[in-house]
Amino acid sequence: MSAPSAPLPSYVDPTVYPQTLHLAAENIFLELTYHPLSPPAYLAHTRSPLAGANVLFLGTTRNSFNDQPVARLAYTSYAPLALRTLAQIARAAVAQHGLCGLSIAHRLGEVPVGEESIAIAVSAPHRAAAWRAGEQVLEECKRRVEIWKREEFVGQPPGVGEWRANRDTDASGENVL
């Protein structure tokens, strides 16, 4: 008979997710979830009659990294701090680019090849601001948010892989270590 296990800390317990933060006055919506992402919902959160541009970015698990076949990615986070950092990033982008709305969602747990791990939806009066803001938000998320990624490769047992900081590569995928 095995000893009873301690309960999971809430920030790694999938049953307490999704965790969201909706800053209605600023039209900002943030989400951390163990479920597949819902791009139409994130676009809906950013819609505004003032917006002439709506941009959606989806970061998707690809099937290889450095010529190794990837089976899946797995993400973990300290959600209370990650949501606070996401809010800082979102507020800065809204202020800098004059955005009408911004939504950032990140998936936690296992993310199979072909599925999205991050969704960023941006609305702005004009497309240039929306494109720039989306790229800036993505890079800031990769640089600052308390979310960690493990790459699991084909042929390895589940749960075995390489932990990577999101900032290990630049926007083109080049190593920046």
Summary of the structure (lengths in Angstrom):
residues: 177
radius of gyration: 17.0
end to end distance: 46.4
largest distance: 63.6
contacts: 545
relative contact order: 0.20
helix: 32%
strand: 36%
